[in-house]
């Protein structure tokens, strides 16, 4: 179970999911190599033995990054298991790539590192309720 952040082309003017036009067609977001380079430079301690499923569990970060082998890339995802430092890592990777992402748990639906601590906390509370049954 994870808090998932979905990266794809999002209109620069959209501050919420509601502001994305119904006819908007996302473009490709870059090459696989550029995305892998951004991940490597941000998270040099990541387990990149499988470049389609990158794992990070160190320095207060607990996440996985799913990245298909298709090139150029249309989307990829962060699957956060915990650690507030995961938010900073995601923000840095997105910043390096000039990309944005969806955060389904956020009030506006778009990842914003300044408010994502709240979204992560909501997910963690939900996870605790589900796990405790």
N, CA, C and O atoms as CSV, one atom per row, in Angstrom:
chain,resi,resn,atom,element,x,y,z
A,1,UNK,N,N,0.854,-1.167,0.000
A,1,UNK,CA,C,0.000,0.000,0.000
A,1,UNK,C,C,0.905,1.235,0.000
A,1,UNK,O,O,1.850,1.325,0.783
A,2,UNK,N,N,0.600,2.179,-0.887
A,2,UNK,CA,C,1.460,3.359,-1.001
A,2,UNK,C,C,0.651,4.614,-1.324
A,2,UNK,O,O,-0.479,4.552,-1.807
A,3,UNK,N,N,1.275,5.748,-1.037
A,3,UNK,CA,C,0.778,7.063,-1.433
A,3,UNK,C,C,1.397,7.293,-2.802
A,3,UNK,O,O,2.620,7.366,-2.922
A,4,UNK,N,N,0.575,7.407,-3.833
A,4,UNK,CA,C,1.073,7.433,-5.201
A,4,UNK,C,C,0.994,8.830,-5.816
A,4,UNK,O,O,-0.006,9.538,-5.700
A,5,UNK,N,N,2.093,9.191,-6.474
A,5,UNK,CA,C,2.209,10.462,-7.166
A,5,UNK,C,C,2.472,10.132,-8.630
A,5,UNK,O,O,3.421,9.412,-8.939
A,6,UNK,N,N,1.644,10.650,-9.534
A,6,UNK,CA,C,1.690,10.299,-10.953
A,6,UNK,C,C,2.224,11.471,-11.777
A,6,UNK,O,O,1.647,12.558,-11.775
A,7,UNK,N,N,3.319,11.238,-12.471
A,7,UNK,CA,C,3.977,12.278,-13.263
A,7,UNK,C,C,3.542,12.155,-14.714
A,7,UNK,O,O,3.616,11.082,-15.314
A,8,UNK,N,N,3.087,13.272,-15.266
A,8,UNK,CA,C,2.789,13.343,-16.698
A,8,UNK,C,C,2.729,14.807,-17.080
A,8,UNK,O,O,2.859,15.686,-16.229
A,9,UNK,N,N,2.539,15.060,-18.328
A,9,UNK,CA,C,2.405,16.434,-18.813
A,9,UNK,C,C,1.120,17.033,-18.237
A,9,UNK,O,O,0.033,16.479,-18.406
A,10,UNK,N,N,1.259,18.160,-17.563
A,10,UNK,CA,C,0.121,18.888,-16.982
A,10,UNK,C,C,0.243,20.323,-17.468
A,10,UNK,O,O,1.339,20.881,-17.434
A,11,UNK,N,N,-0.832,20.934,-17.916
A,11,UNK,CA,C,-0.745,22.323,-18.386
A,11,UNK,C,C,-0.138,23.231,-17.307
A,11,UNK,O,O,-0.522,23.169,-16.140
A,12,UNK,N,N,0.805,24.066,-17.716
A,12,UNK,CA,C,1.496,24.954,-16.778
A,12,UNK,C,C,0.540,25.894,-16.056
A,12,UNK,O,O,0.796,26.286,-14.918
A,13,UNK,N,N,-0.545,26.252,-16.700
A,13,UNK,CA,C,-1.483,27.205,-16.100
A,13,UNK,C,C,-2.427,26.571,-15.079
A,13,UNK,O,O,-3.065,27.285,-14.305
A,14,UNK,N,N,-2.521,25.266,-15.068
A,14,UNK,CA,C,-3.467,24.579,-14.167
A,14,UNK,C,C,-2.935,24.561,-12.743
A,14,UNK,O,O,-1.826,24.093,-12.483
A,15,UNK,N,N,-3.751,25.082,-11.817
A,15,UNK,CA,C,-3.390,25.019,-10.400
A,15,UNK,C,C,-4.189,23.935,-9.684
A,15,UNK,O,O,-3.962,23.658,-8.506
A,16,UNK,N,N,-5.122,23.328,-10.405
A,16,UNK,CA,C,-5.895,22.212,-9.868
A,16,UNK,C,C,-6.326,21.320,-11.032
A,16,UNK,O,O,-6.287,21.726,-12.193
A,17,UNK,N,N,-6.731,20.114,-10.700
A,17,UNK,CA,C,-7.201,19.179,-11.725
A,17,UNK,C,C,-8.411,19.754,-12.452
A,17,UNK,O,O,-8.576,19.534,-13.651
A,18,UNK,N,N,-9.255,20.488,-11.735
A,18,UNK,CA,C,-10.457,21.076,-12.337
A,18,UNK,C,C,-10.130,22.086,-13.438
A,18,UNK,O,O,-10.976,22.370,-14.286
A,19,UNK,N,N,-8.913,22.628,-13.434
A,19,UNK,CA,C,-8.529,23.631,-14.428
A,19,UNK,C,C,-7.912,23.026,-15.686
A,19,UNK,O,O,-7.539,23.759,-16.602
A,20,UNK,N,N,-7.801,21.710,-15.741
A,20,UNK,CA,C,-7.254,21.067,-16.934
A,20,UNK,C,C,-8.397,20.883,-17.934
A,20,UNK,O,O,-9.402,20.245,-17.619
A,21,UNK,N,N,-8.246,21.438,-19.129
A,21,UNK,CA,C,-9.326,21.339,-20.112
A,21,UNK,C,C,-9.660,19.878,-20.436
A,21,UNK,O,O,-8.774,19.025,-20.483
A,22,UNK,N,N,-10.929,19.610,-20.655
A,22,UNK,CA,C,-11.379,18.256,-20.971
A,22,UNK,C,C,-10.713,17.708,-22.235
A,22,UNK,O,O,-10.537,16.496,-22.363
A,23,UNK,N,N,-10.344,18.585,-23.165
A,23,UNK,CA,C,-9.746,18.140,-24.421
A,23,UNK,C,C,-8.212,18.141,-24.386
A,23,UNK,O,O,-7.573,17.951,-25.420
A,24,UNK,N,N,-7.620,18.353,-23.207
A,24,UNK,CA,C,-6.163,18.370,-23.084
A,24,UNK,C,C,-5.586,16.984,-23.342
A,24,UNK,O,O,-6.043,15.997,-22.766
A,25,UNK,N,N,-4.591,16.915,-24.200
A,25,UNK,CA,C,-3.915,15.656,-24.505
A,25,UNK,C,C,-2.474,15.781,-24.015
A,25,UNK,O,O,-1.708,16.579,-24.554
A,26,UNK,N,N,-2.097,15.000,-22.998
A,26,UNK,CA,C,-0.729,15.077,-22.464
A,26,UNK,C,C,0.310,14.691,-23.511
A,26,UNK,O,O,0.119,13.756,-24.288
A,27,UNK,N,N,1.413,15.434,-23.511
A,27,UNK,CA,C,2.529,15.136,-24.410
A,27,UNK,C,C,3.535,14.242,-23.695
A,27,UNK,O,O,3.414,13.981,-22.498
A,28,UNK,N,N,4.510,13.787,-24.434
A,28,UNK,CA,C,5.602,13.026,-23.839
A,28,UNK,C,C,6.371,13.952,-22.899
A,28,UNK,O,O,6.435,15.161,-23.118
A,29,UNK,N,N,6.953,13.372,-21.854
A,29,UNK,CA,C,7.604,14.208,-20.849
A,29,UNK,C,C,9.128,14.169,-20.909
A,29,UNK,O,O,9.791,14.899,-20.171
A,30,UNK,N,N,9.686,13.340,-21.765
A,30,UNK,CA,C,11.139,13.312,-21.899
A,30,UNK,C,C,11.656,11.933,-22.204
A,30,UNK,O,O,10.899,10.974,-22.359
A,31,UNK,N,N,12.970,11.859,-22.285
A,31,UNK,CA,C,13.598,10.570,-22.553
A,31,UNK,C,C,13.777,9.801,-21.251
A,31,UNK,O,O,13.873,10.383,-20.171
A,32,UNK,N,N,13.818,8.508,-21.378
A,32,UNK,CA,C,14.025,7.645,-20.208
A,32,UNK,C,C,15.379,7.953,-19.573
A,32,UNK,O,O,15.496,7.982,-18.347
A,33,UNK,N,N,16.401,8.183,-20.397
A,33,UNK,CA,C,17.729,8.480,-19.873
A,33,UNK,C,C,17.739,9.774,-19.056
A,33,UNK,O,O,18.392,9.839,-18.015
A,34,UNK,N,N,17.024,10.800,-19.516
A,34,UNK,CA,C,16.972,12.068,-18.777
A,34,UNK,C,C,16.297,11.866,-17.417
A,34,UNK,O,O,16.732,12.431,-16.413
A,35,UNK,N,N,15.253,11.072,-17.391
A,35,UNK,CA,C,14.549,10.806,-16.134
A,35,UNK,C,C,15.439,10.000,-15.195
A,35,UNK,O,O,15.519,10.302,-14.005
A,36,UNK,N,N,16.103,8.985,-15.719
A,36,UNK,CA,C,17.016,8.190,-14.896
A,36,UNK,C,C,18.170,9.043,-14.367
A,36,UNK,O,O,18.587,8.872,-13.222
A,37,UNK,N,N,18.686,9.951,-15.184
A,37,UNK,CA,C,19.758,10.839,-14.728
A,37,UNK,C,C,19.292,11.733,-13.588
A,37,UNK,O,O,20.032,11.953,-12.628
A,38,UNK,N,N,18.066,12.252,-13.686
A,38,UNK,CA,C,17.528,13.096,-12.609
A,38,UNK,C,C,17.366,12.297,-11.321
A,38,UNK,O,O,17.635,12.804,-10.232
A,39,UNK,N,N,16.930,11.055,-11.446
A,39,UNK,CA,C,16.782,10.197,-10.265
A,39,UNK,C,C,18.155,9.906,-9.654
A,39,UNK,O,O,18.335,10.018,-8.441
A,40,UNK,N,N,19.124,9.530,-10.499
A,40,UNK,CA,C,20.481,9.214,-10.020
A,40,UNK,C,C,21.120,10.402,-9.314
A,40,UNK,O,O,21.733,10.243,-8.259
A,41,UNK,N,N,20.979,11.588,-9.891
A,41,UNK,CA,C,21.635,12.754,-9.299
A,41,UNK,C,C,20.954,13.203,-8.007
A,41,UNK,O,O,21.608,13.763,-7.127
A,42,UNK,N,N,19.654,12.963,-7.888
A,42,UNK,CA,C,18.925,13.327,-6.674
A,42,UNK,C,C,19.070,12.259,-5.603
A,42,UNK,O,O,19.200,12.574,-4.420
A,43,UNK,N,N,19.049,11.011,-6.011
A,43,UNK,CA,C,19.062,9.877,-5.076
A,43,UNK,C,C,20.202,8.919,-5.428
A,43,UNK,O,O,19.942,7.804,-5.881
A,44,UNK,N,N,21.451,9.327,-5.231
A,44,UNK,CA,C,22.574,8.473,-5.623
A,44,UNK,C,C,22.629,7.147,-4.859
A,44,UNK,O,O,23.330,6.225,-5.275
A,45,UNK,N,N,21.909,7.047,-3.766
A,45,UNK,CA,C,21.876,5.836,-2.940
A,45,UNK,C,C,20.714,4.916,-3.310
A,45,UNK,O,O,20.497,3.901,-2.647
A,46,UNK,N,N,19.962,5.258,-4.361
A,46,UNK,CA,C,18.819,4.439,-4.793
A,46,UNK,C,C,19.295,3.100,-5.340
A,46,UNK,O,O,20.371,3.001,-5.930
A,47,UNK,N,N,18.476,2.073,-5.134
A,47,UNK,CA,C,18.731,0.759,-5.715
A,47,UNK,C,C,18.191,0.794,-7.144
A,47,UNK,O,O,16.984,0.735,-7.375
A,48,UNK,N,N,19.115,0.891,-8.086
A,48,UNK,CA,C,18.736,0.980,-9.492
A,48,UNK,C,C,19.105,-0.298,-10.232
A,48,UNK,O,O,19.415,-0.265,-11.423
A,49,UNK,N,N,19.071,-1.414,-9.530
A,49,UNK,CA,C,19.384,-2.693,-10.170
A,49,UNK,C,C,18.297,-3.094,-11.165
A,49,UNK,O,O,18.555,-3.875,-12.080
A,50,UNK,N,N,17.094,-2.572,-10.995
A,50,UNK,CA,C,15.993,-2.771,-11.945
A,50,UNK,C,C,15.497,-1.378,-12.317
A,50,UNK,O,O,14.812,-0.735,-11.522
A,51,UNK,N,N,15.834,-0.909,-13.506
A,51,UNK,CA,C,15.516,0.468,-13.908
A,51,UNK,C,C,14.035,0.704,-14.189
A,51,UNK,O,O,13.623,1.831,-14.464
A,52,UNK,N,N,13.241,-0.354,-14.121
A,52,UNK,CA,C,11.799,-0.191,-14.262
A,52,UNK,C,C,11.117,-0.065,-12.904
A,52,UNK,O,O,9.961,0.349,-12.820
A,53,UNK,N,N,11.835,-0.423,-11.842
A,53,UNK,CA,C,11.255,-0.397,-10.494
A,53,UNK,C,C,12.365,-0.015,-9.513
A,53,UNK,O,O,12.973,-0.876,-8.877
A,54,UNK,N,N,12.615,1.283,-9.405
A,54,UNK,CA,C,13.715,1.813,-8.601
A,54,UNK,C,C,13.264,1.924,-7.149
A,54,UNK,O,O,12.179,2.431,-6.865
A,55,UNK,N,N,14.103,1.449,-6.235
A,55,UNK,CA,C,13.743,1.427,-4.815
A,55,UNK,C,C,14.666,2.331,-4.006
A,55,UNK,O,O,15.877,2.366,-4.223
A,56,UNK,N,N,14.063,3.061,-3.068
A,56,UNK,CA,C,14.827,3.933,-2.183
A,56,UNK,C,C,14.314,3.728,-0.767
A,56,UNK,O,O,13.134,3.933,-0.485
A,57,UNK,N,N,15.201,3.326,0.107
A,57,UNK,CA,C,14.850,3.176,1.518
A,57,UNK,C,C,16.066,3.580,2.341
A,57,UNK,O,O,16.793,2.735,2.863
A,58,UNK,N,N,16.269,4.893,2.445
A,58,UNK,CA,C,17.443,5.435,3.117
A,58,UNK,C,C,17.253,6.933,3.329
A,58,UNK,O,O,16.503,7.582,2.600
A,59,UNK,N,N,17.929,7.466,4.318
A,59,UNK,CA,C,17.922,8.911,4.573
A,59,UNK,C,C,16.511,9.470,4.776
A,59,UNK,O,O,16.212,10.571,4.315
A,60,UNK,N,N,15.642,8.719,5.464
A,60,UNK,CA,C,14.279,9.188,5.723
A,60,UNK,C,C,13.365,9.125,4.519
A,60,UNK,O,O,12.294,9.732,4.514
A,61,UNK,N,N,13.785,8.390,3.492
A,61,UNK,CA,C,13.001,8.237,2.262
A,61,UNK,C,C,12.635,6.769,2.113
A,61,UNK,O,O,13.490,5.894,2.248
A,62,UNK,N,N,11.368,6.500,1.835
A,62,UNK,CA,C,10.925,5.135,1.582
A,62,UNK,C,C,9.947,5.184,0.416
A,62,UNK,O,O,8.758,5.448,0.595
A,63,UNK,N,N,10.468,4.926,-0.783
A,63,UNK,CA,C,9.626,5.006,-1.978
A,63,UNK,C,C,10.149,4.099,-3.070
A,63,UNK,O,O,11.277,3.610,-3.022
A,64,UNK,N,N,9.303,3.893,-4.045
A,64,UNK,CA,C,9.656,3.180,-5.267
A,64,UNK,C,C,9.224,4.053,-6.439
A,64,UNK,O,O,8.255,4.808,-6.354
A,65,UNK,N,N,9.958,3.932,-7.519
A,65,UNK,CA,C,9.644,4.683,-8.729
A,65,UNK,C,C,9.419,3.675,-9.842
A,65,UNK,O,O,10.311,2.896,-10.178
A,66,UNK,N,N,8.216,3.695,-10.412
A,66,UNK,CA,C,7.933,2.789,-11.535
A,66,UNK,C,C,8.085,3.573,-12.832
A,66,UNK,O,O,7.459,4.614,-13.032
A,67,UNK,N,N,8.937,3.042,-13.709
A,67,UNK,CA,C,9.269,3.709,-14.962
A,67,UNK,C,C,9.321,2.659,-16.066
A,67,UNK,O,O,10.223,1.822,-16.105
A,68,UNK,N,N,8.355,2.718,-16.943
A,68,UNK,CA,C,8.307,1.742,-18.050
A,68,UNK,C,C,9.522,1.906,-18.948
A,68,UNK,O,O,10.224,2.916,-18.904
A,69,UNK,N,N,9.751,0.887,-19.762
A,69,UNK,CA,C,10.905,0.907,-20.654
A,69,UNK,C,C,10.667,1.714,-21.928
A,69,UNK,O,O,11.605,1.936,-22.693
A,70,UNK,N,N,9.444,2.153,-22.169
A,70,UNK,CA,C,9.128,2.919,-23.378
A,70,UNK,C,C,9.940,4.216,-23.410
A,70,UNK,O,O,10.181,4.846,-22.380
A,71,UNK,N,N,10.352,4.594,-24.620
A,71,UNK,CA,C,11.117,5.828,-24.777
A,71,UNK,C,C,10.683,6.482,-26.081
A,71,UNK,O,O,10.719,5.822,-27.120
A,72,UNK,N,N,10.278,7.737,-26.076
A,72,UNK,CA,C,10.219,8.652,-24.946
A,72,UNK,C,C,9.107,8.275,-23.965
A,72,UNK,O,O,8.215,7.485,-24.273
A,73,UNK,N,N,9.195,8.866,-22.781
A,73,UNK,CA,C,8.309,8.539,-21.667
A,73,UNK,C,C,7.089,9.451,-21.670
A,73,UNK,O,O,7.202,10.658,-21.886
A,74,UNK,N,N,5.922,8.861,-21.429
A,74,UNK,CA,C,4.683,9.645,-21.309
A,74,UNK,C,C,4.308,9.877,-19.848
A,74,UNK,O,O,3.657,10.871,-19.524
A,75,UNK,N,N,4.721,8.953,-18.953
A,75,UNK,CA,C,4.382,9.087,-17.536
A,75,UNK,C,C,5.226,8.118,-16.721
A,75,UNK,O,O,5.781,7.150,-17.241
A,76,UNK,N,N,5.306,8.408,-15.426
A,76,UNK,CA,C,5.882,7.479,-14.465
A,76,UNK,C,C,5.294,7.816,-13.105
A,76,UNK,O,O,4.575,8.804,-12.959
A,77,UNK,N,N,5.603,6.989,-12.106
A,77,UNK,CA,C,4.961,7.187,-10.804
A,77,UNK,C,C,5.930,6.969,-9.647
A,77,UNK,O,O,6.870,6.180,-9.728
A,78,UNK,N,N,5.661,7.701,-8.570
A,78,UNK,CA,C,6.336,7.513,-7.291
A,78,UNK,C,C,5.355,6.798,-6.372
A,78,UNK,O,O,4.191,7.186,-6.280
A,79,UNK,N,N,5.820,5.760,-5.693
A,79,UNK,CA,C,4.997,5.004,-4.755
A,79,UNK,C,C,5.648,5.149,-3.381
A,79,UNK,O,O,6.626,4.467,-3.074
A,80,UNK,N,N,5.104,6.033,-2.568
A,80,UNK,CA,C,5.708,6.379,-1.284
A,80,UNK,C,C,5.149,5.473,-0.196
A,80,UNK,O,O,3.935,5.336,-0.050
A,81,UNK,N,N,6.037,4.864,0.554
A,81,UNK,CA,C,5.650,4.027,1.687
A,81,UNK,C,C,5.727,4.813,2.995
A,81,UNK,O,O,5.061,4.471,3.973
A,82,UNK,N,N,6.522,5.844,3.006
A,82,UNK,CA,C,6.659,6.660,4.206
A,82,UNK,C,C,7.821,7.623,4.090
A,82,UNK,O,O,8.479,7.710,3.053
A,83,UNK,N,N,8.059,8.338,5.165
A,83,UNK,CA,C,9.173,9.267,5.210
A,83,UNK,C,C,8.860,10.593,4.561
A,83,UNK,O,O,8.693,10.684,3.345
A,84,UNK,N,N,8.782,11.641,5.401
A,84,UNK,CA,C,8.488,12.967,4.864
A,84,UNK,C,C,9.573,13.457,3.917
A,84,UNK,O,O,9.308,14.300,3.060
A,85,UNK,N,N,10.796,12.942,4.057
A,85,UNK,CA,C,11.867,13.338,3.142
A,85,UNK,C,C,11.588,12.859,1.716
A,85,UNK,O,O,12.188,13.356,0.763
A,86,UNK,N,N,10.687,11.904,1.573
A,86,UNK,CA,C,10.299,11.449,0.235
A,86,UNK,C,C,9.719,12.603,-0.570
A,86,UNK,O,O,9.923,12.681,-1.782
A,87,UNK,N,N,8.997,13.499,0.096
A,87,UNK,CA,C,8.383,14.646,-0.590
A,87,UNK,C,C,9.462,15.526,-1.205
A,87,UNK,O,O,9.338,15.953,-2.352
A,88,UNK,N,N,10.521,15.797,-0.447
A,88,UNK,CA,C,11.617,16.610,-0.965
A,88,UNK,C,C,12.318,15.947,-2.139
A,88,UNK,O,O,12.701,16.618,-3.098
A,89,UNK,N,N,12.486,14.632,-2.066
A,89,UNK,CA,C,13.127,13.914,-3.166
A,89,UNK,C,C,12.276,13.996,-4.430
A,89,UNK,O,O,12.796,14.236,-5.520
A,90,UNK,N,N,10.977,13.797,-4.282
A,90,UNK,CA,C,10.069,13.894,-5.430
A,90,UNK,C,C,10.122,15.303,-6.014
A,90,UNK,O,O,10.236,15.475,-7.227
A,91,UNK,N,N,10.039,16.300,-5.150
A,91,UNK,CA,C,10.065,17.694,-5.610
A,91,UNK,C,C,11.355,18.002,-6.365
A,91,UNK,O,O,11.326,18.690,-7.385
A,92,UNK,N,N,12.479,17.503,-5.876
A,92,UNK,CA,C,13.761,17.760,-6.534
A,92,UNK,C,C,13.823,17.092,-7.909
A,92,UNK,O,O,14.286,17.703,-8.872
A,93,UNK,N,N,13.368,15.865,-8.007
A,93,UNK,CA,C,13.364,15.177,-9.304
A,93,UNK,C,C,12.465,15.913,-10.291
A,93,UNK,O,O,12.850,16.140,-11.438
A,94,UNK,N,N,11.266,16.286,-9.844
A,94,UNK,CA,C,10.354,17.027,-10.723
A,94,UNK,C,C,10.963,18.353,-11.152
A,94,UNK,O,O,10.848,18.746,-12.313
A,95,UNK,N,N,11.608,19.043,-10.219
A,95,UNK,CA,C,12.243,20.321,-10.523
A,95,UNK,C,C,13.348,20.157,-11.566
A,95,UNK,O,O,13.433,20.940,-12.513
A,96,UNK,N,N,14.188,19.148,-11.393
A,96,UNK,CA,C,15.277,18.901,-12.348
A,96,UNK,C,C,14.735,18.638,-13.751
A,96,UNK,O,O,15.356,19.011,-14.746
A,97,UNK,N,N,13.581,17.996,-13.818
A,97,UNK,CA,C,12.993,17.640,-15.113
A,97,UNK,C,C,12.030,18.694,-15.656
A,97,UNK,O,O,11.609,18.616,-16.810
A,98,UNK,N,N,11.682,19.678,-14.826
A,98,UNK,CA,C,10.710,20.690,-15.247
A,98,UNK,C,C,9.323,20.108,-15.425
A,98,UNK,O,O,8.580,20.510,-16.320
A,99,UNK,N,N,8.972,19.143,-14.553
A,99,UNK,CA,C,7.689,18.449,-14.666
A,99,UNK,C,C,6.809,18.693,-13.455
A,99,UNK,O,O,7.253,19.216,-12.433
A,100,UNK,N,N,5.554,18.303,-13.595
A,100,UNK,CA,C,4.574,18.358,-12.520
A,100,UNK,C,C,3.941,16.979,-12.376
A,100,UNK,O,O,4.146,16.096,-13.208
A,101,UNK,N,N,3.163,16.810,-11.298
A,101,UNK,CA,C,2.581,15.493,-11.048
A,101,UNK,C,C,1.223,15.627,-10.377
A,101,UNK,O,O,0.885,16.657,-9.796
A,102,UNK,N,N,0.464,14.551,-10.481
A,102,UNK,CA,C,-0.823,14.468,-9.805
A,102,UNK,C,C,-0.639,13.845,-8.433
A,102,UNK,O,O,0.104,12.879,-8.260
A,103,UNK,N,N,-1.333,14.418,-7.467
A,103,UNK,CA,C,-1.404,13.872,-6.109
A,103,UNK,C,C,-2.882,13.683,-5.813
A,103,UNK,O,O,-3.545,14.628,-5.385
A,104,UNK,N,N,-3.418,12.483,-6.030
A,104,UNK,CA,C,-4.849,12.260,-5.828
A,104,UNK,C,C,-5.337,12.563,-4.416
A,104,UNK,O,O,-6.531,12.778,-4.211
A,105,UNK,N,N,-4.434,12.583,-3.443
A,105,UNK,CA,C,-4.826,12.877,-2.072
A,105,UNK,C,C,-4.832,14.355,-1.733
A,105,UNK,O,O,-5.285,14.742,-0.656
A,106,UNK,N,N,-4.335,15.186,-2.639
A,106,UNK,CA,C,-4.280,16.634,-2.392
A,106,UNK,C,C,-5.615,17.280,-2.734
A,106,UNK,O,O,-6.346,16.815,-3.608
A,107,UNK,N,N,-5.910,18.348,-2.035
A,107,UNK,CA,C,-7.182,19.045,-2.244
A,107,UNK,C,C,-7.348,19.476,-3.700
A,107,UNK,O,O,-8.448,19.375,-4.244
A,108,UNK,N,N,-6.287,19.952,-4.338
A,108,UNK,CA,C,-6.371,20.405,-5.728
A,108,UNK,C,C,-5.989,19.320,-6.727
A,108,UNK,O,O,-6.162,19.494,-7.933
A,109,UNK,N,N,-5.462,18.185,-6.219
A,109,UNK,CA,C,-5.142,17.057,-7.081
A,109,UNK,C,C,-3.791,17.128,-7.765
A,109,UNK,O,O,-3.416,16.214,-8.499
A,110,UNK,N,N,-3.050,18.213,-7.528
A,110,UNK,CA,C,-1.734,18.379,-8.140
A,110,UNK,C,C,-0.688,18.441,-7.034
A,110,UNK,O,O,-0.867,19.132,-6.031
A,111,UNK,N,N,0.413,17.706,-7.231
A,111,UNK,CA,C,1.488,17.653,-6.251
A,111,UNK,C,C,2.070,19.043,-6.020
A,111,UNK,O,O,2.443,19.745,-6.960
A,112,UNK,N,N,2.139,19.418,-4.758
A,112,UNK,CA,C,2.730,20.687,-4.341
A,112,UNK,C,C,3.511,20.386,-3.070
A,112,UNK,O,O,2.912,20.082,-2.039
A,113,UNK,N,N,4.846,20.466,-3.125
A,113,UNK,CA,C,5.633,20.085,-1.955
A,113,UNK,C,C,5.288,20.885,-0.700
A,113,UNK,O,O,5.501,20.400,0.411
A,114,UNK,N,N,4.761,22.097,-0.854
A,114,UNK,CA,C,4.436,22.905,0.326
A,114,UNK,C,C,3.193,22.403,1.050
A,114,UNK,O,O,2.998,22.717,2.224
A,115,UNK,N,N,2.352,21.630,0.374
A,115,UNK,CA,C,1.145,21.106,1.017
A,115,UNK,C,C,1.100,19.581,1.047
A,115,UNK,O,O,0.162,19.001,1.594
A,116,UNK,N,N,2.097,18.934,0.469
A,116,UNK,CA,C,2.073,17.475,0.368
A,116,UNK,C,C,2.291,16.762,1.687
A,116,UNK,O,O,1.938,15.590,1.814
A,117,UNK,N,N,2.859,17.435,2.671
A,117,UNK,CA,C,3.004,16.812,3.992
A,117,UNK,C,C,1.621,16.439,4.522
A,117,UNK,O,O,1.445,15.378,5.121
A,118,UNK,N,N,0.648,17.311,4.301
A,118,UNK,CA,C,-0.728,17.039,4.727
A,118,UNK,C,C,-1.316,15.853,3.954
A,118,UNK,O,O,-1.970,14.992,4.544
A,119,UNK,N,N,-1.089,15.807,2.657
A,119,UNK,CA,C,-1.600,14.705,1.841
A,119,UNK,C,C,-0.973,13.384,2.291
A,119,UNK,O,O,-1.668,12.374,2.402
A,120,UNK,N,N,0.335,13.387,2.550
A,120,UNK,CA,C,1.013,12.185,3.032
A,120,UNK,C,C,0.460,11.770,4.395
A,120,UNK,O,O,0.252,10.582,4.641
A,121,UNK,N,N,0.223,12.731,5.275
A,121,UNK,CA,C,-0.324,12.419,6.606
A,121,UNK,C,C,-1.711,11.791,6.503
A,121,UNK,O,O,-2.023,10.856,7.241
A,122,UNK,N,N,-2.540,12.295,5.599
A,122,UNK,CA,C,-3.872,11.706,5.399
A,122,UNK,C,C,-3.752,10.266,4.922
A,122,UNK,O,O,-4.480,9.388,5.386
A,123,UNK,N,N,-2.829,10.026,3.992
A,123,UNK,CA,C,-2.637,8.666,3.499
A,123,UNK,C,C,-2.136,7.758,4.627
A,123,UNK,O,O,-2.594,6.623,4.762
A,124,UNK,N,N,-1.193,8.261,5.439
A,124,UNK,CA,C,-0.660,7.447,6.533
A,124,UNK,C,C,-1.759,7.098,7.540
A,124,UNK,O,O,-1.800,5.974,8.039
A,125,UNK,N,N,-2.647,8.043,7.842
A,125,UNK,CA,C,-3.764,7.774,8.756
A,125,UNK,C,C,-4.696,6.716,8.156
A,125,UNK,O,O,-5.161,5.819,8.859
A,126,UNK,N,N,-4.959,6.829,6.866
A,126,UNK,CA,C,-5.802,5.838,6.184
A,126,UNK,C,C,-5.141,4.462,6.252
A,126,UNK,O,O,-5.795,3.471,6.575
A,127,UNK,N,N,-3.855,4.404,5.952
A,127,UNK,CA,C,-3.131,3.133,5.978
A,127,UNK,C,C,-3.200,2.492,7.364
A,127,UNK,O,O,-3.393,1.282,7.485
A,128,UNK,N,N,-3.044,3.299,8.395
A,128,UNK,CA,C,-3.116,2.770,9.769
A,128,UNK,C,C,-4.485,2.180,10.065
A,128,UNK,O,O,-4.580,1.125,10.692
A,129,UNK,N,N,-5.554,2.849,9.619
A,129,UNK,CA,C,-6.915,2.323,9.834
A,129,UNK,C,C,-7.113,1.004,9.113
A,129,UNK,O,O,-7.701,0.072,9.661
A,130,UNK,N,N,-6.620,0.924,7.877
A,130,UNK,CA,C,-6.792,-0.293,7.073
A,130,UNK,C,C,-5.962,-1.441,7.658
A,130,UNK,O,O,-6.450,-2.565,7.777
A,131,UNK,N,N,-4.741,-1.162,8.011
A,131,UNK,CA,C,-3.852,-2.211,8.537
A,131,UNK,C,C,-4.365,-2.743,9.874
A,131,UNK,O,O,-4.289,-3.944,10.132
A,132,UNK,N,N,-4.882,-1.867,10.715
A,132,UNK,CA,C,-5.408,-2.294,12.019
A,132,UNK,C,C,-6.754,-2.972,11.888
A,132,UNK,O,O,-7.214,-3.635,12.818
A,133,UNK,N,N,-7.383,-2.812,10.747
A,133,UNK,CA,C,-8.608,-3.518,10.426
A,133,UNK,C,C,-9.821,-3.036,11.112
A,133,UNK,O,O,-10.906,-3.577,10.899
